[in-house]
Structures are given as structure tokens and as C-alpha cells.
Amino acid sequence: MSRWALIILAVLGTILFGVKLWIVYPVKWIGHADAADYAEMADSLIHGKGLSVEYIGYCYFISLRKYPQITHPDAHYPPLYSFLIVPFFLIFGKQAFAAKIPSLLISSLGLPIVTYLLARKLTKSALVGLAAGLTILAVPKMFRHSLYCLSDVLYAFMVATTIFLLLRGLEKPRWFPIMGISAALSYLAKGSGLLLIPSYLLTYLILRPTLKDRPYADRMFAAGMLTTLLVLTPWFVRNTIHFGNPIFSTQSYAAGYIGYQDWEVGTYSLYKDGNLPNITWKFKRGLSFVARKTFEFYKRYLWWSF
């Protein structure tokens, strides 16, 4: 059953990839500023300009401090999706559809298959795993989001892969270093991946008493965490050189207003003299306002989830 389940997912995923490619191929628009961010970083890599962008997006948060020119080191998103775009730009040129191919491939093949593996690992049932993988292929919201040049699907894939490898490592600790690579790539896919790394450590500590050879497992898990650090070190060094903070992102400024005032007002206001937004700004209108807006957000989010 396991073999046939993978074959079914691979065949259906390949067909779905073709359908998605047929949809996005004639669309010449790359997307909004976030999508352009990934595509421009990929183009800069190809032309030897590193992880830079040549348009003004969120750089107004930092331009007055260090980079007054339009071309500047990207300061908003981690670069993994941009790296995945590079080979398709090299093959097809700088085309909008080429920038979306990584998301199409991962959503059609990578994520359904790793979801199958994870569900089978948790339930010991290939049938349940197949149902989980088919769900990824069939959910309309997943289909729609996979058509964009964004890292959301990639992030889901990397997190699911990391969890699967963590479970494998609990059975065979030699998998922990590979898990460490996957955990690092989760962060390079989306900044929130950094917050999940402590959860992997906590999970290991909770389940550690159930392991047979704990000293060996401890060494392999430590090697996995060290691998995560080694993979992330170049990114940390780059951010420290440019921005003085290894985990810097302009999203830390955007957190001061996202969800609590109009997007256009917060994003396109001019911030002068270093008076940049921060997470405390949302409390200027009082705790009751923040509580109400937060409740509205979660109410809407939960409604969308069903």
C-alpha cells in the first residue's frame, strides 16, 4: 500500500503541476511587493549583486540610517525561496511564471508527499497518509496560494519535513543532523521558523526518557542543533554586517502597526529622524483597543480555517 500511495500522489501531483503551470504561464504579473522581493533577490544573485533589491519597498525603514540609495541589501525576507527561483530564471529568463515554479512544484509534489510520510509515521497507516496527502492536493485555499511567488507553501513544506525528521530521529538518531539542516531551512524560508527551533529541543527533552540509547541520541541531537547553527551562520553574519543584528528584519518594525491600523497608512507613512515603528506602537490607543482588534483577527482567522 505504501508504494502505491506514493505512486498515486506522484501521478496526481504531476498532473496538478501541469494544470497550475497552464494557469500561471500567461500571467505576466509577478505579484505584489512581497512576491517582487523574492524575484528581485533571485535576479540580483544571478547578476552578482548578492541578496539585494532595486526598488523601494520596506527599505524606507532603514534607508535614512545606512542605505539612502534605491539599490540596497534586502532587509525584509529570508532568501531560501529566492535561491530556488534562480535555476528557473537561468532556464526561462526573468519571467513571472518562472518565479512561481518552485511553489508549484512544492505544492504539487513535495508537500503532499511529506504530509503523507508524516501522517503515516504518526498513525502507522498508509491509508491515513494517503488521505492526508490527497487533502493537500485538493484543498482550494492551498491550490490558490500555491500559484503565487511567495514562500508560504515552501515554509509549510520545510516545517513538515523537520517534524518528520525529528520523529525519525527519535527512532534512529542519525537522522538528527539532517533534521538540523531542515530546521535551518525553515527559518531561511520564513522568519517565524526561528521560533520553532526551541520547540524541537523541548520535544526532544520531553521524549528523551523513552529513548533506548540516550547518550548516543543526545550526541546526535546536539549535532543536529549545531548543524542548524552552521547552516544559519552565513545569514547571521550577513545581517550583522549590514544591519548590526543577526536576525534583523524590517518586519520587526511592521509589527508595530500590522492589524491595528490601515495597512497603507502604516506601510507608506514617512518615518523621519529614526522614529521607526515598534511593537509598542499598537498600544497607543489603549489595551482595550488592542484586545478588540486581536479578538476580531482570531475570530476572522478561525472562520477562514473552516
Secondary structure, DSSP 4 states (H G I P E B T S, - for coil): -HHHHHHHHHHHHHHHHHHHHHHHTT-----SHHHHHHHHHHHHHHTT--SEESS-SGGGGTTTTT--SSSEE--SS-SHHHHHHHHHHHHH-S-HHHHHHHHHHIIIIIHHHHHHHHHHHHHS-HHHHHHHHHHHHH-HHHHHHTTSSSSHHHHHHHHHHHHHHHHHHHHSGGGHHHHHHHHHHHHHH-TTHHHHHHHHHHHHHHHGGG-SSHHHHHHHHHHHHHHHHHHHHHHHHHHHHHHS-TT--THHHHTTTTTTS-HHHHHHSPP-TT----GGGGGTT-HHHHHHHHHHHHHHHHHHH-
